[in-house]
Amino acid sequence: MQVLVLIAFTAIAAVPIYRLLSEELRYETDIIDDIANAIVIGESGNWQLVMGDDLATVATDYPDFWFHAYDSFGQSVQFGELPDRLLTMMGALKSVRSANVSGLGPNEDMVAILRRRDGVRGPIWIAAGNGPEIGIISAFGNPIFIGLLLLLSVISFLIIPRIVRRDLRGIDQVARNADMIDFERRGIRLSMAMVPDELHPLVRAVNAALQRLDDGIERRHRFIASAAHELRTPIAILQTRLELMDDVKHRSRLMFDVTRLANLANQLLDLERLEAEVPQFQRVNLVELAKDVAADMAPIVLAAGDTFTFDAETASVPVLCDPPSLSRALMNLIQNAVHHGGASSTISVTVGADATFRVADTGQGIPEAYREVIFEPFGRVAPLDHGAGLGLALVRNIVARHNGRVTVGEASGGGALFEISLPRLAD
């Protein structure tokens, strides 16, 4: 657009400049320099005219072309037929440096140009007429027009882009704010500190939309948390009544189902608490944290008839974490191995020097096609009569809050291998 405007201005501005120059000046002034160069001083001291190629071409192409050169000492030379009216004013024109004379000739339709040049013996005046007239190309070559064109070019291609980039640098900050917006990191808004005024309505509208989304998500969390909390009371009452049943066979089965339902309510509540809680990160030794979790889970593993081992590659692995939530994630992985590792499985817990926590079992493993599905809420490899399908989803959310990742692969014994990788702090 800048280039098009500049071209349009050039085309439009050339017209009045051409008209001004053609009406007031009419003839090309370069011919004056050709005439001055053609004047030489002969042996007798008088002026002689030796035309160059350019001046000779003009004299040939323009039959009515004429000029007259003179100085203050009476020396003069002329070519062609001069207007009589011009000869009468030659003496008066010696006091000027440059003049455009119009109204010459019988019908006052003749124009002459007069310019002063520096000669060998002082200034000389040269008057010329009926030569090459100014064309549109010459108008473009006018110093005033060229200067204006250069000024507009500099403004268009250097100054305006700098101004635009400076005014739009706030857009980069808006883009950085937008990159930070995530389902897990709510409350972030686009900044209007350096945004052009024209974009303020858009930024305000986006921020208002983000606020509505946050409000809706918050309402959903409150609903699920309230529902999970309300479920715990009737479940506890149901468990108490089942314990008083006389029919032992049906009581055991019903108690198992109620326990599963209670576990589902607790995991739903854990998920919503995780969303609502602000994690308190602190420097922790991952080996010691894993030892405590393994000690708490060992009775459960042994009661299920499984073998339990713990190993650490080094004594200290410093990480930045929220101990309660990370402990919950490690417990869920061990509990998951107990439920899905099969009977008499060997469950191995290992802490790596690179801040990894691994839980392996000797069960059937997890097919590769399901290794992403199981981290989704209620994602399962096959229907089971225990578990709620939320444990691994909770693990993934907790690990994501710690800027880590959780993966599942195949253990050396053929079972499943879950690995949590966390950023390790410097010693």
Buried (B, 14 or more C-beta within 10 A) or exposed (E): EEEEEBEEBBEEBBEEBBEEBBEEBBBBBEBBBBBBBBBEEEEEEEBEBEBEEBBEEBBEEBEEBBBBBBBEEEBBBBBBEBBEBBEEEBEEBEEEEEBBBBEBBEEEEBBBBBBBBEBEEEEBBBBBBBBBBBEEEBBBEBEEBEEBBEEBBEEBEEEEEEEEEEBBEBBEBBEEBEEEBEEEEBEBBBBBEBBEEEBEEEBEEBBEEBEEEBEEEEEEBEEBBEEBEEBBEEBEEBBEEBEEEEEEEEBEEBBEEBBBBBBBBBBBBBBBBBBEEEBEBEEBBBBBBBBEBBEEBBEBBEEBEBEBEBEBEEEEBBBBBBBEBBBBBBBBBBBBBBBBBBEEBBBBBBBBBEBBBBBBBBBBBBEEEBBEBBBEBEBEBEEEEEBBBBBBBBBBBBBEBBEBEBBBBBBEBEBBBBBBBBEBBEE
